[in-house]
Amino acid sequence: LGAERAIWLTPAGAGWQVALARDAHGQAVAAAPDDVSQGVVQWVADRREPLSLLDVANAEGWRDRGSVQALGVRTLWCAPAPGGVVYLDLARGLDRDPAPDLALLQSLLAFLPAG
């Protein structure tokens, strides 16, 4: 996918907590729930459907959200995962459709034990 960050979030009270965060090289990185778009995370968690926004700045219904703009994210993906959601993002746009990569991610997540 070419993501710069991958963050696994799990529910914590009325919000979310970071269970695991990695950079593009697989190294652990510091991340907090406020480092991701809460609207995106909640949308995916509520619907249990993946969301792919290749160009957030031009995505109807998402471009005006303050968290997306404040984070400087250009492309993001979020998918349901056992016990929460996985959120991936990058500051640049993509020049190809990531649908095959997202399908692979979904199939891998299905093998994780339910939390």
C-alpha positions, 0 to 999 in steps of 0.5 A: 500500500505504501502507507507511512503509518499503520495503527491498530486501535482498540476501543477504550471507554468512550474512545479509542486506544492505540494497541500497536503503531508501526512506520513504513519500515515496521519500526514501532512509533509513538502514536496517540488516538488523536493522531488519526481521524476519529471520524474515519475510525468510528465510521469503520467501526460502526459499519464494519466496512473498510474505507479507502480515501485516495485523495482526502482533500477531494473526498465528498463528505470527508474533505471538510472534516477538521481532523483530516485537514489538521493531520495533513493526510492525503490518502488513508485506509481504515479497515475493521480488525479483531477487537478494533480497527487498523488505520493506515495513512500517508501524506501524499496521494497515490497514482494507483487503485489500492483495492487489491492491496486492501483486499489482501489486508482484509483477508489477513486481518480475518485470520487474527483471533477475535479480541 
